[in-house]
Amino acid sequence: MGNRVDIAIIGTGPAGVSAAITATVRNKSVMLLGSADLSDKVSKAHAIQNYPGLPEISGADLARHFADHLKRMNIPVTDRKVTMIYAMGDYYSLQIDNEFVEATTVILATGVSFGKPFPGEDENLGRGVSYCATCDAALYRGREAVVVGYAPKEEADVRFLAEMADRVIYIPVYKKEETAAMAEDLFPDRPNVEVRKCRPLSIAKKESKMVLVTDDGAIETDGIFLLRESVSPGKLVPGLELDGNHVKTDRKMATNLPGLFAAGDITGTPYQYVKSAGEGNVAALSAVSYIDSLKK
């Protein structure tokens, strides 16, 4: 309990940043998890016209304002990916890579960038399909694995996995011309890593093997790692109630799980920066009230 944080906030877009600021103002300990570069969706916006007090601001400038506000309030960003969140009764246990962190409350603000699952993905999750290479690498000593990476930062996990596995096939699906052009040179220090340029289509199980079907043929292997920017909420938090692809919340941004809140695009349309920031503020105030109620 000594290292338990009051509020863990997952996501560094407008909702997550707003929640972190509000919670800090209310004297709660905060762990803000997400990209240190904050939100690509914000920074790449050409112009934002409806953010109060900041007319015609560019996305890049708004992102700089967010980063400056966090810095002024001494709120660090923990640039690590959360792969599972477990409700433990009076607190939550967050799996971050191969470690666990405890938080009294959690605010989900991951946006809606998790994408549609591949056919065969859901039914084989935990049965040959994994979202965390560093968590499960030890299971692949002397075995083979395929890694589908959605961002250049996943290359570090591929190197780690290659220390354990006999052979790793890496499929980078991110659109980055300079990376794709030098794909064969990504892992000069890992001769057991093969980089393939293809598009994954579906996943199947064949006896004791996993099969990743691509537009360049099928790859048979022992395990498949899907390293996305974020995990869909239904898989991230067992027992979480959804409304379609979104998290179901009430007016206080509370979910069906006590102490778990959600804010921003993950709760549904409209996908607006100002709406997300407002919901982040509400979620943080609700989390603060929940924590205070536990002490009574």
N, C-alpha and C positions, 0 to 999 in steps of 0.2 A: 504493500500500500504506500510505502514511503515515496516511491517514484511515480505514483499515479498522477496523471495530469487531469485537470478539471474538464477541459474540453479539447477533444481531438477534432480538427477540421480538415476534411479531405477535399482538396481542390483549391487552386489559387487564382480563380477567375474573380469577377466582381462579387459573387456571393460569398466565396471563401474569404476574400480579403476584408469585406465588410464585416463578416462574422468575427474574424480575428480581432479587428479593431474594436468593435463593440464589447467583446468579451474581455479584452485587455483593459478597456476603460472601466469595466465593472469589477476589476481586480481579480479576475480568474486566470489561472495558469492555462496557457494555450500551447498546443502543438499544431502548427500549420503545415500540412503535408501536401506536396505537389511540386510542380515545376518551378525552379528558381527564376525562370524567365517569365513566370506568371502565365497568362493566357494567350495562346497564339490567336485565338478568335478575336481577342481585343486588339492586340498589337498590330494585326494585319488589316484592321478595319480602316477604310479610306477616310471617312468622316462620320462623326456621331453628333446628331443634331438635337437629341432630346435629353441630354444629361444636364440636370439643373445646375446653373452657374458656370457651365463650361460649353458655351455654344460653339458649334462647328469644330470641336476638338478632334484631332486625328486619333486613331486607335493607338499609335505608338506613343503619343503624348499622354493619353489617358493611362496607359500602362506605366509610364514613367511616374505619373502622379501616384499611382497605387504603390509602386515600389518605394517611392520617397516617403509616403505615409507610414508604411510598415517599418522602414528604417528609422524614422523619427520616433516611433513608439517602441523600438527595440524588439520587434517581432521577427524572429528569424524564420526562413522557409526551410523545412526539412525536405530536400529533394530526393525522396525515396517513394517507392510505389507500395501501396497497401494492397495485399492480395486477398485477405479475408478479415472479416470482423465478426466476432462471436459475442453474443449477449450472455453475460455471466451472472445475471441477477442484479446486483447493485453496481455493476461496472461493465465495461466492454474490454475485450482483449483483441488488439489489432495485430495481425501478422504483417510485419514489414520486412520483406526479404525473408531471412531465416530467423528473425527475432520477434519477440512479442512485447507490445507496449500496452499498458493499462490506461484507460480513461474513464472517468465517471460518466461523461456524456460524449456523444459523437454528432457532428454535423456533416452530412453528405452534401458536397457542392461540386461534384465531379463533371457536371455538364452532361451532354448526350453524345460524346464522341466514341463510345465503346463499340459501335458497329454491330452489324447483324452476325449472329453466330453461323459458322459453317454447318451444313448438313452433317450430322453425326457428331458434332462437337459436344452438345449438352449431354447426350447419353453416355459419352465416353469420358467425361470429366472425372478425374480421379481414378480412371481405369485405363490410363495410357495417355490421357491428355492433361496437361498442367499449364497453369498461368505463371509459375514461378520457377525459373531455372536454378536460382541459388538455393531455394528451399529443397528441391528434389534432386539436386545434382548427385548426391551420394548414392542414390538408387541406381545410377547408371554407370557405376564402375564396371569396366569390361564390356559395356553394352553400347548400343548405337542410339542416336536421337536426332530428330529434326527440329530445328528452331525457326519459327516464322517471326521475324522482327518488324515492328511497325515504326521504329525510330532508331537513329544512329546510336543512341545511348545504350541500346540493347546489346551492342557488340561486346560490351564488357562482360555481360552475363554469358555470352557464347564462349568467351575465353575461359571463364571460370568452369563452365560445364565441360569444356574440352580437356581440362586437367583431370577429370574423372572418367569421362567416356572414352571408349576406343575410337569412336568416329562420330563427328557431328556434321550434319548438312544444314547450312544456314541459308534461309530464303529471305532476303531483305525486300519488303514490299513498299517501303517508303519511297517517295518520289524526290530523289536528290541526285541530280545528274552527275555531279562529281563523284559521289559515292558509287553509283552504279557503274560508272566508267572504270573505276579502279577496284571493282568487286573482287577480282582475283588476288589483289594485294592487301586485302583487309586484315588478314591473319598470317603474316609471314612467320610469326613466332609459334603458330599452331598448325603444323603440317597435317594434323588429323581433322582439320576443318575444311570442308568443301563448300564453296559458295555457288548457289544456283540461281539463275534468273528465270523465274517462272511464277505463275499465279496460282495459289492454292484454291481449290474448288470445293473439296469435301473430305470428310474423315470417315474411315471405316475400321472395324476390327476384324482381323483374319486369324483365327485360332489364337496363338499367343502373341501375335504381332499387330502393330498398328499400321494403317495404310493412309498416306496422304495423297489424295488424287489432285493432280495439277494439270494445267493446260499443256504441260510437256511430258505427261505420263504419270504413272503412279510410283510413289516411293514407299517401300516397305521398311519399317524400322521398329525399334523397341518402344519408343515414346515420342510424343509430339508436344512441343512447348509453343504456346501462342503468347507472345510478349507484346500485348497491346498497351497503349497509353493509359487506359483505365479499364477496369472490369465492370461489366454491367451490374447494376445494383442488386438484382435478384440473386446473382451468384456471389456477390461481395458479402452480403449479409443474409445468412440463412433465416427464413421466417419472415422476411420483410414483405409487406403487402405492396403490390404494384397496381397501377392503373394503366394498363397497356405497357408501354416501354418506360413509363415514368413512375416515380415514387409517389404513393398516395399520402397526402398530408392534410392536416386541418389548417385553420386560420393561424394557428400558432406555429406552423411548420413542423408539428409533431407527427411522427409516423405511428404505426400500430405497435411499435416496440418502445416501452418506456425509456426515456433518456436518449433516444435516437431521433434526430431532426434532419430535415433536408431543405435545401434552398437552391434557387437558381433554375437553370434550364432543365435540371434533372426532375423538377416537379411539374414540368409541362409548359405549354405556350402561355403567353407570348415569349419568344426568345429575345428578350431585351436586356441590355446592360443595366438600365436603371431599375427594372423589375427585379433582376437578380440581386443587386446591391440591397434593395429594400428587404427582400426575403432573407438575406444573410443577416441583416440587422435584427429582424424579428426572431429568427432561429437562435441567434446568440442570446437575446433577452429571455427567450423561453428556456434555453439551456441553463442560464443563470438562475432563473426561478426554480427550475427542477432541482438543481444542486442545493439551493438554499432550503428547499422543502425537505430534503433528506436529512438536514441537520436539526430539524425541529423535533 
